[in-house]
Amino acid sequence: MITEEKRVNSRKIYEGTILNVRVDTVTAPKGHAYREIVEHGGAAAAVALTEDERIVMVRQYRYACDRVVLEVPAGKIDPGETDPEKVMIRELKEETGYTAKEIIPLGRINPSVGYSEEVIHLFLMRGITPGQQQLDEDEVIEVELMPFDEVYEMAASGQLEDAKTIAAVFMAGHYLKKG
């Protein structure tokens, strides 16, 4: 039988600008257990689709995995922000220069349920028009338009490694297939 764990104690062990880490003592079937938890304010990501069914993709170097990664546009929810849709509208403009006439919620994912509280809200954005990137001073992002079917195949065949991108592409594909 699966039992719910209850927090008995909590101790913050790291406090950063993007995330915090805490260790919780929780109830367990045989006494107590410890859970290391990453606290993260969440994020938003989107498949931004052109009229001719190309996805606005971004390439950027990701230090944690030490390589350039192909991703859908995304960004973190900053402190005080409560609307993931507005976050995604802002991030699309900043990272790619594009704006969208229509934004459709696709759902949300928890990318690492074993140790993180992070939630990523996924969207499909349509009616997009190009504009000028508004990158943060520490960002270098290349924008690339790719056919939706090609990106979908890349996700399905394991050529994409970013979990939010894979989930967003599959969820957008399902939405578009339903009509």
OpenMM code with the backbone's topology and positions (N, CA, C; nanometers):
from openmm import Vec3, app, unit

residues = "MET ILE THR GLU GLU LYS ARG VAL ASN SER ARG LYS ILE TYR GLU GLY THR ILE LEU ASN VAL ARG VAL ASP THR VAL THR ALA PRO LYS GLY HIS ALA TYR ARG GLU ILE VAL GLU HIS GLY GLY ALA ALA ALA ALA VAL ALA LEU THR GLU ASP GLU ARG ILE VAL MET VAL ARG GLN TYR ARG TYR ALA CYS ASP ARG VAL VAL LEU GLU VAL PRO ALA GLY LYS ILE ASP PRO GLY GLU THR ASP PRO GLU LYS VAL MET ILE ARG GLU LEU LYS GLU GLU THR GLY TYR THR ALA LYS GLU ILE ILE PRO LEU GLY ARG ILE ASN PRO SER VAL GLY TYR SER GLU GLU VAL ILE HIS LEU PHE LEU MET ARG GLY ILE THR PRO GLY GLN GLN GLN LEU ASP GLU ASP GLU VAL ILE GLU VAL GLU LEU MET PRO PHE ASP GLU VAL TYR GLU MET ALA ALA SER GLY GLN LEU GLU ASP ALA LYS THR ILE ALA ALA VAL PHE MET ALA GLY HIS TYR LEU LYS LYS GLY".split()
positions = [
    Vec3(0.0845, -0.1192, 0.0000),
    Vec3(0.0000, 0.0000, 0.0000),
    Vec3(0.0887, 0.1253, 0.0000),
    Vec3(0.0556, 0.2192, -0.0837),
    Vec3(0.1301, 0.3445, -0.0909),
    Vec3(0.0808, 0.4365, 0.0198),
    Vec3(0.1760, 0.4904, 0.0964),
    Vec3(0.1388, 0.5816, 0.2051),
    Vec3(0.1947, 0.7201, 0.1767),
    Vec3(0.1200, 0.8190, 0.2158),
    Vec3(0.1618, 0.9572, 0.1996),
    Vec3(0.2621, 0.9919, 0.3081),
    Vec3(0.3675, 1.0619, 0.2686),
    Vec3(0.4676, 1.1054, 0.3661),
    Vec3(0.4295, 1.2433, 0.4189),
    Vec3(0.4528, 1.2647, 0.5452),
    Vec3(0.4255, 1.3939, 0.6089),
    Vec3(0.5569, 1.4540, 0.6571),
    Vec3(0.5728, 1.5849, 0.6343),
    Vec3(0.6944, 1.6529, 0.6792),
    Vec3(0.6923, 1.6692, 0.8308),
    Vec3(0.8024, 1.6311, 0.8918),
    Vec3(0.8196, 1.6453, 1.0353),
    Vec3(0.9088, 1.7654, 1.0661),
    Vec3(1.0091, 1.7844, 0.9813),
    Vec3(1.1058, 1.8915, 1.0010),
    Vec3(1.1605, 1.9323, 0.8646),
    Vec3(1.2097, 2.0545, 0.8546),
    Vec3(1.2672, 2.1020, 0.7298),
    Vec3(1.3845, 2.1945, 0.7602),
    Vec3(1.4913, 2.1784, 0.6814),
    Vec3(1.6111, 2.2608, 0.7022),
    Vec3(1.6636, 2.3057, 0.5658),
    Vec3(1.6708, 2.4378, 0.5456),
    Vec3(1.7237, 2.4914, 0.4200),
    Vec3(1.8758, 2.4781, 0.4234),
    Vec3(1.9326, 2.4201, 0.3155),
    Vec3(2.0780, 2.4028, 0.3117),
    Vec3(2.1449, 2.4878, 0.2039),
    Vec3(2.0651, 2.5449, 0.1143),
    Vec3(2.1210, 2.6341, 0.0131),
    Vec3(2.0131, 2.7310, -0.0304),
    Vec3(2.0513, 2.8579, -0.0474),
    Vec3(1.9595, 2.9589, -0.0977),
    Vec3(2.0284, 3.0334, -0.2103),
    Vec3(1.9721, 3.0236, -0.3315),
    Vec3(2.0326, 3.0857, -0.4486),
    Vec3(1.9386, 3.1820, -0.5163),
    Vec3(1.9791, 3.2282, -0.6353),
    Vec3(1.8966, 3.3241, -0.7086),
    Vec3(1.7908, 3.2549, -0.7937),
    Vec3(1.8154, 3.1303, -0.8352),
    Vec3(1.7197, 3.0571, -0.9183),
    Vec3(1.6497, 2.9477, -0.8391),
    Vec3(1.7195, 2.8905, -0.7437),
    Vec3(1.6622, 2.7803, -0.6679),
    Vec3(1.7181, 2.7749, -0.5273),
    Vec3(1.6456, 2.7042, -0.4423),
    Vec3(1.6884, 2.6754, -0.3058),
    Vec3(1.6875, 2.5238, -0.2880),
    Vec3(1.7620, 2.4770, -0.1898),
    Vec3(1.7614, 2.3342, -0.1581),
    Vec3(1.7351, 2.3189, -0.0090),
    Vec3(1.6473, 2.2248, 0.0245),
    Vec3(1.6175, 2.1965, 0.1639),
    Vec3(1.6201, 2.0453, 0.1864),
    Vec3(1.6379, 2.0071, 0.3111),
    Vec3(1.6289, 1.8671, 0.3499),
    Vec3(1.5112, 1.8542, 0.4450),
    Vec3(1.4162, 1.7698, 0.4083),
    Vec3(1.2987, 1.7451, 0.4913),
    Vec3(1.3118, 1.6095, 0.5592),
    Vec3(1.2723, 1.6062, 0.6849),
    Vec3(1.2536, 1.4792, 0.7535),
    Vec3(1.1060, 1.4460, 0.7392),
    Vec3(1.0750, 1.3253, 0.6912),
    Vec3(0.9366, 1.2872, 0.6660),
    Vec3(0.9043, 1.1551, 0.7361),
    Vec3(0.7743, 1.1363, 0.7581),
    Vec3(0.7305, 1.0076, 0.8125),
    Vec3(0.7471, 0.9016, 0.7043),
    Vec3(0.7797, 0.7811, 0.7469),
    Vec3(0.7974, 0.6689, 0.6543),
    Vec3(0.7437, 0.5430, 0.7225),
    Vec3(0.7142, 0.4387, 0.6452),
    Vec3(0.6577, 0.3167, 0.7052),
    Vec3(0.7406, 0.2606, 0.8212),
    Vec3(0.8723, 0.2778, 0.8164),
    Vec3(0.9579, 0.2228, 0.9222),
    Vec3(1.0227, 0.3330, 1.0053),
    Vec3(0.9554, 0.4438, 1.0237),
    Vec3(1.0103, 0.5525, 1.1050),
    Vec3(1.0148, 0.6826, 1.0285),
    Vec3(1.1378, 0.7321, 1.0065),
    Vec3(1.1572, 0.8579, 0.9355),
    Vec3(1.2510, 0.8379, 0.8174),
    Vec3(1.2383, 0.9281, 0.7203),
    Vec3(1.3275, 0.9280, 0.6045),
    Vec3(1.3628, 1.0732, 0.5733),
    Vec3(1.4617, 1.0929, 0.4886),
    Vec3(1.5062, 1.2261, 0.4508),
    Vec3(1.4837, 1.2471, 0.3015),
    Vec3(1.4373, 1.3660, 0.2680),
    Vec3(1.4131, 1.4017, 0.1285),
    Vec3(1.4841, 1.5334, 0.0987),
    Vec3(1.5730, 1.5310, -0.0003),
    Vec3(1.6388, 1.6530, -0.0462),
    Vec3(1.5518, 1.7115, -0.1573),
    Vec3(1.5099, 1.8345, -0.1390),
    Vec3(1.4127, 1.8967, -0.2293),
    Vec3(1.4692, 2.0257, -0.2889),
    Vec3(1.4581, 2.0376, -0.4213),
    Vec3(1.4924, 2.1610, -0.4902),
    Vec3(1.3661, 2.2460, -0.4978),
    Vec3(1.3736, 2.3657, -0.4424),
    Vec3(1.2636, 2.4611, -0.4511),
    Vec3(1.2889, 2.5497, -0.5737),
    Vec3(1.1931, 2.5539, -0.6624),
    Vec3(1.2065, 2.6321, -0.7856),
    Vec3(1.0726, 2.6980, -0.8137),
    Vec3(1.0733, 2.8223, -0.8525),
    Vec3(0.9504, 2.8991, -0.8726),
    Vec3(0.8688, 2.8613, -0.9944),
    Vec3(0.9198, 2.7732, -1.0784),
    Vec3(0.8454, 2.7295, -1.1953),
    Vec3(0.8889, 2.8014, -1.3211),
    Vec3(0.8306, 2.7585, -1.4329),
    Vec3(0.8687, 2.8127, -1.5624),
    Vec3(0.7530, 2.7981, -1.6599),
    Vec3(0.7725, 2.8543, -1.7776),
    Vec3(0.6775, 2.8414, -1.8875),
    Vec3(0.7575, 2.8129, -2.0135),
    Vec3(0.7004, 2.7324, -2.1023),
    Vec3(0.7648, 2.6984, -2.2296),
    Vec3(0.6564, 2.6885, -2.3362),
    Vec3(0.6953, 2.7110, -2.4622),
    Vec3(0.5927, 2.7105, -2.5674),
    Vec3(0.6452, 2.6635, -2.7013),
    Vec3(0.5559, 2.5973, -2.7725),
    Vec3(0.5737, 2.5712, -2.9142),
    Vec3(0.5117, 2.6910, -2.9844),
    Vec3(0.5962, 2.7758, -3.0414),
    Vec3(0.5493, 2.8926, -3.1164),
    Vec3(0.5491, 2.8533, -3.2633),
    Vec3(0.4310, 2.8511, -3.3226),
    Vec3(0.4117, 2.7933, -3.4551),
    Vec3(0.3766, 2.9010, -3.5575),
    Vec3(0.4509, 2.9021, -3.6685),
    Vec3(0.4237, 2.9962, -3.7775),
    Vec3(0.3045, 2.9458, -3.8595),
    Vec3(0.2550, 3.0309, -3.9479),
    Vec3(0.1419, 2.9939, -4.0347),
    Vec3(0.1757, 2.8732, -4.1226),
    Vec3(0.3038, 2.8604, -4.1619),
    Vec3(0.3446, 2.7477, -4.2470),
    Vec3(0.3972, 2.6296, -4.1642),
    Vec3(0.3546, 2.6235, -4.0385),
    Vec3(0.3817, 2.5124, -3.9468),
    Vec3(0.5300, 2.4868, -3.9212),
    Vec3(0.6013, 2.5958, -3.8976),
    Vec3(0.7385, 2.5854, -3.8498),
    Vec3(0.7407, 2.6297, -3.7043),
    Vec3(0.8255, 2.5640, -3.6269),
    Vec3(0.8395, 2.5967, -3.4843),
    Vec3(0.9566, 2.6924, -3.4671),
    Vec3(0.9364, 2.7932, -3.3841),
    Vec3(1.0451, 2.8817, -3.3465),
    Vec3(1.1253, 2.8090, -3.2378),
    Vec3(1.2464, 2.7684, -3.2734),
    Vec3(1.3337, 2.6966, -3.1801),
    Vec3(1.4508, 2.7870, -3.1421),
    Vec3(1.5105, 2.7586, -3.0280),
    Vec3(1.6282, 2.8340, -2.9848),
    Vec3(1.7421, 2.7369, -2.9572),
    Vec3(1.8622, 2.7815, -2.9893),
    Vec3(1.9836, 2.7072, -2.9567),
    Vec3(2.0626, 2.7937, -2.8596),
    Vec3(2.1038, 2.7298, -2.7499),
    Vec3(2.1868, 2.8023, -2.6547),
    Vec3(2.2760, 2.7048, -2.5788),
    Vec3(2.3907, 2.7551, -2.5378),
    Vec3(2.4831, 2.6742, -2.4601),
    Vec3(2.4270, 2.6579, -2.3195),
    Vec3(2.4251, 2.5353, -2.2725),
    Vec3(2.3776, 2.5053, -2.1372),
    Vec3(2.4945, 2.4513, -2.0560),
    Vec3(2.5382, 2.5309, -1.9618),
    Vec3(2.6561, 2.4983, -1.8822),
    Vec3(2.6417, 2.3659, -1.8082),
    Vec3(2.5244, 2.3383, -1.7533),
    Vec3(2.5049, 2.2175, -1.6723),
    Vec3(2.5337, 2.0896, -1.7504),
    Vec3(2.5044, 2.0880, -1.8802),
    Vec3(2.5326, 1.9684, -1.9613),
    Vec3(2.6478, 1.9920, -2.0584),
    Vec3(2.7072, 2.1101, -2.0543),
    Vec3(2.8272, 2.1452, -2.1309),
    Vec3(2.8108, 2.1258, -2.2811),
    Vec3(2.6990, 2.1739, -2.3353),
    Vec3(2.6806, 2.1690, -2.4804),
    Vec3(2.5686, 2.2652, -2.5220),
    Vec3(2.5629, 2.2881, -2.6528),
    Vec3(2.4558, 2.3678, -2.7108),
    Vec3(2.3337, 2.2772, -2.7238),
    Vec3(2.2191, 2.3269, -2.6777),
    Vec3(2.0965, 2.2481, -2.6755),
    Vec3(1.9899, 2.3174, -2.7603),
    Vec3(1.9162, 2.2364, -2.8366),
    Vec3(1.8030, 2.2860, -2.9154),
    Vec3(1.6774, 2.2747, -2.8302),
    Vec3(1.6063, 2.3870, -2.8123),
    Vec3(1.4917, 2.3922, -2.7215),
    Vec3(1.3802, 2.4786, -2.7793),
    Vec3(1.2606, 2.4624, -2.7212),
    Vec3(1.1556, 2.5607, -2.7446),
    Vec3(1.1837, 2.6794, -2.6533),
    Vec3(1.1354, 2.7980, -2.6873),
    Vec3(1.1535, 2.9140, -2.5992),
    Vec3(1.0888, 2.8877, -2.4623),
    Vec3(1.1554, 2.9343, -2.3584),
    Vec3(1.1060, 2.9109, -2.2228),
    Vec3(1.1713, 3.0098, -2.1278),
    Vec3(1.1139, 3.0197, -2.0090),
    Vec3(1.1746, 3.1046, -1.9077),
    Vec3(1.1127, 3.0814, -1.7727),
    Vec3(1.1867, 3.1222, -1.6709),
    Vec3(1.1399, 3.0996, -1.5344),
    Vec3(1.0375, 3.2044, -1.4926),
    Vec3(0.9547, 3.1634, -1.4013),
    Vec3(0.8577, 3.2541, -1.3404),
    Vec3(0.9312, 3.3295, -1.2308),
    Vec3(0.9386, 3.4600, -1.2444),
    Vec3(1.0117, 3.5418, -1.1479),
    Vec3(0.9280, 3.5639, -1.0221),
    Vec3(0.9938, 3.5929, -0.9092),
    Vec3(0.9195, 3.6211, -0.7860),
    Vec3(0.8158, 3.7315, -0.8083),
    Vec3(0.6962, 3.7086, -0.7599),
    Vec3(0.5875, 3.8048, -0.7752),
    Vec3(0.5008, 3.7805, -0.8982),
    Vec3(0.5492, 3.7015, -0.9938),
    Vec3(0.4691, 3.6702, -1.1117),
    Vec3(0.3761, 3.5538, -1.0798),
    Vec3(0.2519, 3.5640, -1.1244),
    Vec3(0.1541, 3.4596, -1.0941),
    Vec3(0.0879, 3.4013, -1.2184),
    Vec3(0.1120, 3.4611, -1.3339),
    Vec3(0.0445, 3.4176, -1.4561),
    Vec3(0.1461, 3.3603, -1.5551),
    Vec3(0.1549, 3.2263, -1.5654),
    Vec3(0.2517, 3.1644, -1.6562),
    Vec3(0.2324, 3.2064, -1.8025),
    Vec3(0.1096, 3.2378, -1.8413),
    Vec3(0.0836, 3.2821, -1.9789),
    Vec3(0.1567, 3.4129, -2.0076),
    Vec3(0.1498, 3.5069, -1.9144),
    Vec3(0.2198, 3.6349, -1.9314),
    Vec3(0.3713, 3.6143, -1.9321),
    Vec3(0.4181, 3.5202, -1.8507),
    Vec3(0.5613, 3.4878, -1.8495),
    Vec3(0.6037, 3.4394, -1.9876),
    Vec3(0.5228, 3.3524, -2.0482),
    Vec3(0.5587, 3.2967, -2.1780),
    Vec3(0.5547, 3.4020, -2.2870),
    Vec3(0.4587, 3.4925, -2.2810),
    Vec3(0.4528, 3.6026, -2.3778),
    Vec3(0.5798, 3.6867, -2.3680),
    Vec3(0.6216, 3.7175, -2.2467),
    Vec3(0.7438, 3.7955, -2.2233),
    Vec3(0.8664, 3.7206, -2.2741),
    Vec3(0.8762, 3.5924, -2.2386),
    Vec3(0.9944, 3.5144, -2.2751),
    Vec3(1.0061, 3.4941, -2.4263),
    Vec3(0.8941, 3.4724, -2.4944),
    Vec3(0.8989, 3.4573, -2.6394),
    Vec3(0.9563, 3.5835, -2.7035),
    Vec3(0.9101, 3.6988, -2.6572),
    Vec3(0.9582, 3.8268, -2.7102),
    Vec3(1.1067, 3.8460, -2.6790),
    Vec3(1.1468, 3.8213, -2.5546),
    Vec3(1.2864, 3.8421, -2.5150),
    Vec3(1.3811, 3.7499, -2.5906),
    Vec3(1.3490, 3.6197, -2.5937),
    Vec3(1.4412, 3.5211, -2.6504),
    Vec3(1.4424, 3.5199, -2.8024),
    Vec3(1.3272, 3.5453, -2.8648),
    Vec3(1.3186, 3.5276, -3.0099),
    Vec3(1.2783, 3.6533, -3.0858),
    Vec3(1.2187, 3.7489, -3.0192),
    Vec3(1.1656, 3.8672, -3.0859),
    Vec3(1.0226, 3.8497, -3.1326),
    Vec3(0.9726, 3.7275, -3.1330),
    Vec3(0.8380, 3.6999, -3.1838),
    Vec3(0.7307, 3.7382, -3.0823),
    Vec3(0.6135, 3.7739, -3.1359),
    Vec3(0.4932, 3.7930, -3.0549),
    Vec3(0.3854, 3.7015, -3.1127),
    Vec3(0.2857, 3.6705, -3.0313),
    Vec3(0.1802, 3.5778, -3.0738),
    Vec3(0.0434, 3.6411, -3.0548),
    Vec3(-0.0479, 3.6093, -3.1461),
    Vec3(-0.1863, 3.6554, -3.1338),
    Vec3(-0.2686, 3.5604, -3.0480),
    Vec3(-0.2278, 3.4326, -3.0462),
    Vec3(-0.3066, 3.3319, -2.9751),
    Vec3(-0.2130, 3.2469, -2.8888),
    Vec3(-0.2550, 3.2223, -2.7645),
    Vec3(-0.1782, 3.1354, -2.6754),
    Vec3(-0.2749, 3.0331, -2.6154),
    Vec3(-0.2402, 2.9070, -2.6323),
    Vec3(-0.3271, 2.7973, -2.5912),
    Vec3(-0.2571, 2.7149, -2.4839),
    Vec3(-0.3133, 2.7048, -2.3643),
    Vec3(-0.2520, 2.6207, -2.2611),
    Vec3(-0.2582, 2.4734, -2.3013),
    Vec3(-0.1459, 2.4040, -2.2882),
    Vec3(-0.1392, 2.2611, -2.3192),
    Vec3(-0.1375, 2.1743, -2.1942),
    Vec3(-0.0983, 2.2310, -2.0823),
    Vec3(-0.0872, 2.1541, -1.9588),
    Vec3(0.0383, 2.1932, -1.8838),
    Vec3(0.0717, 2.1128, -1.7864),
    Vec3(0.1905, 2.1401, -1.7060),
    Vec3(0.2629, 2.0102, -1.6785),
    Vec3(0.3925, 2.0219, -1.6566),
    Vec3(0.4737, 1.9042, -1.6253),
    Vec3(0.5580, 1.9308, -1.5024),
    Vec3(0.5930, 1.8257, -1.4342),
    Vec3(0.6889, 1.8290, -1.3247),
    Vec3(0.8123, 1.7536, -1.3747),
    Vec3(0.9182, 1.8245, -1.4147),
    Vec3(1.0290, 1.7575, -1.4827),
    Vec3(1.1099, 1.6591, -1.3980),
    Vec3(1.1111, 1.6746, -1.2686),
    Vec3(1.1886, 1.5834, -1.1819),
    Vec3(1.1144, 1.5625, -1.0514),
    Vec3(1.0141, 1.4758, -1.0522),
    Vec3(0.9269, 1.4591, -0.9362),
    Vec3(0.9977, 1.3984, -0.8154),
    Vec3(1.1132, 1.3385, -0.8348),
    Vec3(1.1832, 1.2749, -0.7238),
    Vec3(1.2524, 1.3712, -0.6302),
    Vec3(1.2866, 1.4910, -0.6776),
    Vec3(1.3615, 1.5829, -0.5923),
    Vec3(1.3321, 1.7311, -0.6151),
    Vec3(1.2411, 1.7652, -0.7059),
    Vec3(1.2175, 1.9060, -0.7354),
    Vec3(1.0688, 1.9404, -0.7324),
    Vec3(1.0391, 2.0605, -0.6849),
    Vec3(0.9021, 2.1128, -0.6843),
    Vec3(0.8689, 2.1874, -0.8139),
    Vec3(0.9636, 2.1992, -0.9047),
    Vec3(0.9444, 2.2780, -1.0261),
    Vec3(0.8255, 2.2286, -1.1087),
    Vec3(0.7472, 2.3230, -1.1575),
    Vec3(0.6371, 2.2986, -1.2495),
    Vec3(0.6629, 2.3843, -1.3729),
    Vec3(0.6507, 2.3238, -1.4911),
    Vec3(0.6651, 2.3988, -1.6161),
    Vec3(0.5306, 2.3982, -1.6871),
    Vec3(0.4791, 2.5163, -1.7153),
    Vec3(0.3523, 2.5336, -1.7852),
    Vec3(0.3820, 2.5385, -1.9354),
    Vec3(0.3109, 2.4552, -2.0121),
    Vec3(0.3368, 2.4439, -2.1555),
    Vec3(0.2238, 2.5065, -2.2362),
    Vec3(0.2629, 2.5730, -2.3454),
    Vec3(0.1678, 2.6436, -2.4296),
    Vec3(0.1954, 2.6175, -2.5766),
    Vec3(0.0923, 2.6379, -2.6572),
    Vec3(0.1036, 2.6474, -2.8020),
    Vec3(0.0731, 2.7921, -2.8363),
    Vec3(0.1615, 2.8561, -2.9129),
    Vec3(0.1412, 2.9955, -2.9518),
    Vec3(0.1279, 3.0004, -3.1041),
    Vec3(0.0234, 3.0686, -3.1506),
    Vec3(-0.0006, 3.0786, -3.2948),
    Vec3(-0.0217, 3.2251, -3.3343),
    Vec3(-0.0236, 3.2476, -3.4658),
    Vec3(-0.0375, 3.3848, -3.5146),
    Vec3(0.0842, 3.4673, -3.4780),
    Vec3(0.2010, 3.4085, -3.4925),
    Vec3(0.3219, 3.4777, -3.4469),
    Vec3(0.3789, 3.5688, -3.5551),
    Vec3(0.4377, 3.6786, -3.5108),
    Vec3(0.5035, 3.7732, -3.6006),
    Vec3(0.6435, 3.8014, -3.5472),
    Vec3(0.7398, 3.8169, -3.6392),
    Vec3(0.8780, 3.8385, -3.5959),
    Vec3(0.8997, 3.9783, -3.5411),
    Vec3(1.0066, 3.9921, -3.4663),
    Vec3(1.0471, 4.1200, -3.4100),
    Vec3(1.1925, 4.1109, -3.3671),
    Vec3(1.2329, 4.1997, -3.2813),
    Vec3(1.3719, 4.2081, -3.2360),
    Vec3(1.3884, 4.1373, -3.1012),
    Vec3(1.4912, 4.0514, -3.0909),
    Vec3(1.5226, 3.9870, -2.9630),
    Vec3(1.5539, 4.0933, -2.8580),
    Vec3(1.5239, 4.0604, -2.7325),
    Vec3(1.5555, 4.1481, -2.6200),
    Vec3(1.6260, 4.0661, -2.5131),
    Vec3(1.7427, 4.0133, -2.5478),
    Vec3(1.8149, 3.9208, -2.4615),
    Vec3(1.8709, 3.9895, -2.3379),
    Vec3(1.8787, 3.9114, -2.2278),
    Vec3(1.9521, 3.9569, -2.1108),
    Vec3(2.0985, 3.9668, -2.1496),
    Vec3(2.1758, 4.0484, -2.0773),
    Vec3(2.3149, 4.0701, -2.1176),
    Vec3(2.4011, 3.9444, -2.1101),
    Vec3(2.3591, 3.8419, -2.0355),
    Vec3(2.4376, 3.7190, -2.0271),
    Vec3(2.3845, 3.6079, -2.1181),
    Vec3(2.2890, 3.6401, -2.2062),
    Vec3(2.2298, 3.5394, -2.2947),
    Vec3(2.2842, 3.5508, -2.4374),
    Vec3(2.3107, 3.4349, -2.4960),
    Vec3(2.3419, 3.4246, -2.6380),
    Vec3(2.2510, 3.3152, -2.6915),
    Vec3(2.1524, 3.3540, -2.7712),
    Vec3(2.0514, 3.2596, -2.8202),
    Vec3(2.0380, 3.2759, -2.9703),
    Vec3(2.0509, 3.1646, -3.0429),
    Vec3(2.0261, 3.1625, -3.1865),
    Vec3(1.8842, 3.1123, -3.2100),
    Vec3(1.8103, 3.1817, -3.2943),
    Vec3(1.6730, 3.1450, -3.3279),
    Vec3(1.6738, 3.0693, -3.4600),
    Vec3(1.5977, 2.9612, -3.4646),
    Vec3(1.5907, 2.8791, -3.5854),
    Vec3(1.4465, 2.8360, -3.6078),
    Vec3(1.3966, 2.8529, -3.7291),
    Vec3(1.2638, 2.8052, -3.7652),
    Vec3(1.2785, 2.6664, -3.8260),
    Vec3(1.2050, 2.5701, -3.7713),
    Vec3(1.2150, 2.4316, -3.8168),
    Vec3(1.0754, 2.3760, -3.8422),
    Vec3(1.0586, 2.2938, -3.9459),
    Vec3(0.9271, 2.2339, -3.9716),
    Vec3(0.8799, 2.1524, -3.8499),
    Vec3(0.7517, 2.1698, -3.8153),
    Vec3(0.6965, 2.0995, -3.6999),
    Vec3(0.7204, 1.9489, -3.7092),
    Vec3(0.6933, 1.8895, -3.8246),
    Vec3(0.7090, 1.7450, -3.8401),
    Vec3(0.8523, 1.6997, -3.8156),
    Vec3(0.9489, 1.7807, -3.8570),
    Vec3(1.0902, 1.7474, -3.8346),
    Vec3(1.1234, 1.7486, -3.6852),
    Vec3(1.0765, 1.8496, -3.6149),
    Vec3(1.1033, 1.8588, -3.4713),
    Vec3(1.0313, 1.7462, -3.3974),
    Vec3(0.9095, 1.7158, -3.4392),
    Vec3(0.8345, 1.6055, -3.3786),
    Vec3(0.9114, 1.4743, -3.3947),
    Vec3(0.9641, 1.4504, -3.5140),
    Vec3(1.0422, 1.3286, -3.5394),
    Vec3(1.1703, 1.3279, -3.4556),
    Vec3(1.2326, 1.4428, -3.4411),
    Vec3(1.3530, 1.4515, -3.3571),
    Vec3(1.3199, 1.4158, -3.2126),
    Vec3(1.2058, 1.4629, -3.1644),
    Vec3(1.1641, 1.4310, -3.0273),
    Vec3(1.1349, 1.2823, -3.0140),
    Vec3(1.0642, 1.2266, -3.1109),
    Vec3(1.0240, 1.0859, -3.1044),
    Vec3(1.1427, 0.9906, -3.1188),
    Vec3(1.2467, 1.0321, -3.1898),
    Vec3(1.3605, 0.9430, -3.2155),
    Vec3(1.4768, 0.9625, -3.1188),
    Vec3(1.4592, 1.0492, -3.0191),
    Vec3(1.5642, 1.0670, -2.9188),
    Vec3(1.6719, 1.1665, -2.9574),
    Vec3(1.6510, 1.2440, -3.0627),
    Vec3(1.7504, 1.3433, -3.1029),
    Vec3(1.7435, 1.4706, -3.0194),
    Vec3(1.6309, 1.4933, -2.9533),
    Vec3(1.6193, 1.6070, -2.8610),
    Vec3(1.6389, 1.5545, -2.7200),
    Vec3(1.7057, 1.6320, -2.6370),
    Vec3(1.7324, 1.5854, -2.5015),
    Vec3(1.6648, 1.6688, -2.3930),
    Vec3(1.6141, 1.7831, -2.4289),
    Vec3(1.5517, 1.8711, -2.3308),
    Vec3(1.4087, 1.8248, -2.3030),
    Vec3(1.3818, 1.7889, -2.1785),
    Vec3(1.2530, 1.7284, -2.1418),
    Vec3(1.1347, 1.8211, -2.1684),
    Vec3(1.1471, 1.9486, -2.1367),
    Vec3(1.0338, 2.0397, -2.1580),
    Vec3(1.0032, 2.0540, -2.3063),
    Vec3(1.1076, 2.0520, -2.3900),
    Vec3(1.0884, 2.0624, -2.5337),
    Vec3(1.0170, 1.9390, -2.5868),
    Vec3(1.0615, 1.8219, -2.5450),
    Vec3(0.9989, 1.6974, -2.5889),
    Vec3(0.8519, 1.6948, -2.5485),
    Vec3(0.8242, 1.7265, -2.4231),
    Vec3(0.6856, 1.7266, -2.3753),
    Vec3(0.6016, 1.8290, -2.4504),
    Vec3(0.6534, 1.9484, -2.4694),
    Vec3(0.5773, 2.0540, -2.5379),
    Vec3(0.5472, 2.0148, -2.6821),
    Vec3(0.6440, 1.9569, -2.7509),
    Vec3(0.6237, 1.9172, -2.8907),
    Vec3(0.5188, 1.8063, -2.9000),
    Vec3(0.5281, 1.7053, -2.8130),
    Vec3(0.4284, 1.5978, -2.8157),
    Vec3(0.2891, 1.6485, -2.7802),
    Vec3(0.2803, 1.7352, -2.6798),
    Vec3(0.1497, 1.7868, -2.6400),
    Vec3(0.0908, 1.8774, -2.7481),
    Vec3(0.1755, 1.9582, -2.8131),
    Vec3(0.1280, 2.0426, -2.9227),
    Vec3(0.0837, 1.9558, -3.0402),
    Vec3(0.1590, 1.8497, -3.0679),
    Vec3(0.1213, 1.7581, -3.1748),
    Vec3(-0.0139, 1.6941, -3.1497),
    Vec3(-0.0376, 1.6533, -3.0255),
    Vec3(-0.1656, 1.5946, -2.9907),
    Vec3(-0.2790, 1.6967, -3.0082),
    Vec3(-0.2561, 1.8189, -2.9613),
    Vec3(-0.3559, 1.9246, -2.9735),
    Vec3(-0.3880, 1.9523, -3.1206),
    Vec3(-0.2851, 1.9626, -3.2031),
    Vec3(-0.3045, 1.9950, -3.3450),
    Vec3(-0.3737, 1.8792, -3.4188),
    Vec3(-0.3441, 1.7580, -3.3795),
    Vec3(-0.4055, 1.6405, -3.4417),
    Vec3(-0.5553, 1.6358, -3.4126),
    Vec3(-0.5928, 1.6757, -3.2890),
    Vec3(-0.7346, 1.6771, -3.2501),
    Vec3(-0.8116, 1.7848, -3.3254),
    Vec3(-0.7400, 1.8867, -3.3718),
    Vec3(-0.8062, 1.9957, -3.4434),
    Vec3(-0.8531, 2.0971, -3.3487),
] * unit.nanometer
topology = app.Topology()
chain = topology.addChain("A")
for resn in residues:
    res = topology.addResidue(resn, chain)
    for name in ("N", "CA", "C"):
        topology.addAtom(name, app.Element.getBySymbol(name[0]), res)
